[in-house]
Amino acid sequence: MKAVEFRLPQDFDKSFVLFRETGQYFPCPWHFHPEYEIVLVLRSTGRRMVGDHIGYFDEGDLVVMGSGIPHVWINDEQFINGEAGYDADALVIHFSDCFLGDKFLNIPEMENFKNVLSLSSRGISYHGETRERINLIMKEMLNMSGLKRLSALFDIFDLLANSTEYEILASPGYTQKAELKTSGRFGKVTEYIIQNFDKEISLPEVASIANMSVTTFCNFFKVHFRVTFVEYLNTVRIGYACKMLADEEHNIVEIAFRSGFKNLGNFNKQFKRFKNMTPSEYRKTIDS
């Protein structure tokens, strides 16, 4: 299933787009677009797919998606069949990275929010008080205009930038060989992994990139990434495999080897561990 590129409408008298998506079910197919997107589900339930992430949504679900990440919200059968008894309902905000000028994101006050935009390339789901406060603001924005509406968007940006109540959705390998903006040891290590995950990577090799001994590197990686180096590497590889599974041109054996796994058995084992389904089941899921 190939993602469709959408060119979203822009109100020429407004710097960003806020609209209400309501109907029997959410109609958009598996798609992507250059704009950033904030989606708040007001009513409805179903399956949410962002990159290689497959999850579930219900009322209050709040997700921020970056430029170019494929996504789709698939309503449960009762909505598609018209048996839910009420319409699906969501609020959506679209904005570009230059919606207030080319230099806007480079001002010092936007530094924390730039980190949100970077993480949003994999999709971010927010919960807790952050989600509740943004829910109220987005509903109020429907009746706002002018500077009040723009100020409310800044309030949302501030909440997103300072929240710890979030989950990153797609795995890092889904945006394979993407531009990395992290600096220092984090940047060197993650960049090396993303650029070389399809090859054999040894611990001494990657430890030398960080200028550490193997033992020190393993401890460093576990503390800062919250998983072992091997677990992170497999996450990247599985993410890239999921991206390829969406393209029917590639068979599963080819995908396994192109993702860096040296045998099909280990690929299937790791895939089921990370995705709770086999590669074949995953492909059927995204095609349904």
MARZATI-832625 format. One record per residue (C-alpha): x, y, z. Coordinates in steps of 0.5 Angstrom, whole numbers, plus 2048, in hexadecimal, padded with zeros to 3 digits. Example, Ala and Ser with C-alpha at 12.3 -4.5 7.8 and 13.67 -1.06 7.14 Angstrom:
8197F7810/81B7FE80E/
***
This chain:
800800800/8038067FE/80280D801/7FE8127FD/8018197FE/7FC81F7FF/7FD8267FE/7F8829803/7F482F802/7F7836805/7F283C807/7F6842804/7F384680A/7F684280F/7FD840811/7FB838813/7F5834812/7F0832817/7EA82D815/7E5828818/7E5822815/7DE81F816/7DA819812/7D8812812/7E0810813/7E6814811/7E781380A/7EF814809/7F380E806/7FA80D808/7FD813806/803818808/804820807/809825808/80582980D/806827814/7FF825817/7FC82481E/7F682081F/7F181F824/7EB81A824/7E581D827/7E1817826/7E2810823/7E680A824/7EB80681F/7F280481D/7F780981C/7FD808818/80380D818/80980B814/80A803816/80680481D/7FF80181D/7FB803823/7F4805825/7F180B826/7EB80E82A/7E881482D/7ED81982F/7F381682A/7F881B829/7FD81A824/80381F821/80581D81A/80B820816/80C82180F/80C81B80B/80A816810/80581180D/7FF810811/7F780E811/7F280E816/7ED808815/7E7808818/7E480281B/7DF7FE817/7D880181B/7DA808818/7DC805811/7D5801811/7D1807813/7CF80381A/7D380881F/7CD80C820/7D2812820/7D781681B/7DE81581C/7E181C81E/7E881F81E/7EB82681E/7F282681A/7F782C819/7FC82C813/802831813/80883280F/80F833812/80F83A80F/80883C811/80B842814/811843810/81783F80E/81B842815/81584181A/81783A81C/81F83C81D/81D841823/81F83F82A/81883E82C/817839827/81D834829/81982F82D/81382F828/81882E823/819827827/812825826/81282681F/81882281E/81581C822/80E81D81E/81281A818/81081481C/80981681E/808818826/80281682A/80081A830/7FD818836/7FB81B83D/7FA82283F/7FE824839/7F8821835/7F3824839/7F582B838/7F682A831/7EF827830/7EC82E833/7F083282F/7EF82F829/7E782F82A/7E883782C/7EC838826/7E6837821/7E383D823/7E9841823/7EC84681E/7F284A81C/7F784B822/7F3847827/7F3841823/7FB841821/7FC843829/7F883C82A/7FC838825/80383B829/7FF839830/7FF83282D/80683282A/808834831/80582E834/80882982F/80F82C830/80F82B838/80B825838/80E81E83B/80781B83A/808818833/80A81182F/80E811828/80A80D823/80E80A81D/81580781E/81B80B81C/81D806816/816808813/81980F810/82080B80E/82681080D/82281680F/82581C810/82881C817/82882281B/82B820822/831822824/83781F829/83781782A/830816829/830819822/837815820/83480F823/82D80F820/82F812819/83480C819/82F80781A/82A80A815/82F80A810/831803811/82C7FF814/82B7FB80E/8337F880F/8367F4814/8377F981A/83C7F7820/83C7FA827/8437FC827/8427FF820/83C803823/840805829/846808826/84180D822/83F80F829/84680F82B/84580A831/847803833/8427FE832/8407FD839/83F80583A/83B805834/836800836/83580383C/83480A839/82F807833/82B804839/82A80A83D/82980F837/82580B832/821807838/823800834/8297FC832/82D7FE82B/82B7F7828/8237F982A/824800827/8277FD821/8227F8820/81C7FD821/81F80181B/8207FB817/8197F9818/816800817/81A800810/8177F980E/8107FC810/81180180B/8137FC806/80D7F8807/8087FD805/80B7FD7FE/8097F67FB/80F7F67F6/8137F37FC/8127EC7FE/8137EA806/81A7E7805/81D7ED801/81A7F1806/81E7ED80C/8247EE808/8247F5806/8227F780D/8287F4810/8267ED812/82B7E8810/8257E2810/81E7E2810/81D7DE816/8207E481A/81C7E9816/8157E6818/8177E581F/8197EC820/8137EF81C/80E7EB820/8127ED827/8117F5825/80B7F5821/8077EF824/8057EC81D/8097E9818/80B7ED812/8067E980D/8017EB812/8037F2813/8037F380B/7FC7F180B/7FA7F6811/7FD7FC80D/7F97F9806/7F27F880A/
***
